[in-house]
């Protein structure tokens, strides 16, 4: 069953963030990831915004999502991610 990774992002360094995006998409695709949505915050309807961008990626399974996140290919990208943006990343397993 498919799984989603949802990231809320506050960009700190646009160049590093763009580099992170390009490299991480390349790695994630090898684990079957598909970009579902990437969008800029329009307005906060309720609660705290605190971010500028949302990214949603779909993986074939929770196992594939976790394998990507824990992979030796992704680990070197973490410092770039942390320099480029503050990100909250969450994983969701499909139900029903």
Residue pairs with C-beta under 8 A, 6 or more apart in sequence:
1 61
1 62
1 93
1 94
2 58
2 59
2 60
2 61
2 94
3 58
3 59
3 60
3 61
3 62
3 64
3 65
3 91
3 92
3 93
3 94
4 36
4 56
4 57
4 58
4 59
4 91
4 92
4 94
5 33
5 55
5 56
5 57
5 59
5 65
5 69
5 89
5 90
5 91
5 92
6 54
6 55
6 56
6 89
6 90
6 92
7 54
7 55
7 56
7 87
7 88
7 89
7 90
8 50
8 51
8 53
8 54
8 87
8 88
9 17
9 51
9 52
9 53
9 54
9 55
9 85
9 86
9 87
10 50
10 51
10 52
10 85
10 86
10 87
11 17
11 52
11 53
11 84
11 85
12 83
12 84
12 85
12 86
13 83
13 84
13 85
14 84
15 84
16 80
16 83
16 84
16 85
17 84
17 85
18 84
19 80
19 84
20 77
20 80
20 81
20 84
20 85
23 77
23 80
24 74
24 77
24 81
25 33
25 35
27 68
27 71
27 73
27 74
27 77
28 57
28 59
28 68
28 74
30 68
30 73
31 59
31 64
31 65
31 67
31 68
31 71
32 59
32 60
32 64
33 57
33 58
33 59
33 64
33 65
33 68
34 57
34 58
35 55
35 56
35 57
36 56
36 57
36 58
37 54
37 55
37 56
38 53
38 54
38 55
38 56
39 53
39 54
40 52
40 53
41 49
41 51
41 52
41 53
41 54
51 86
51 88
59 65
59 68
62 91
62 93
65 91
66 91
68 74
69 89
69 91
81 87
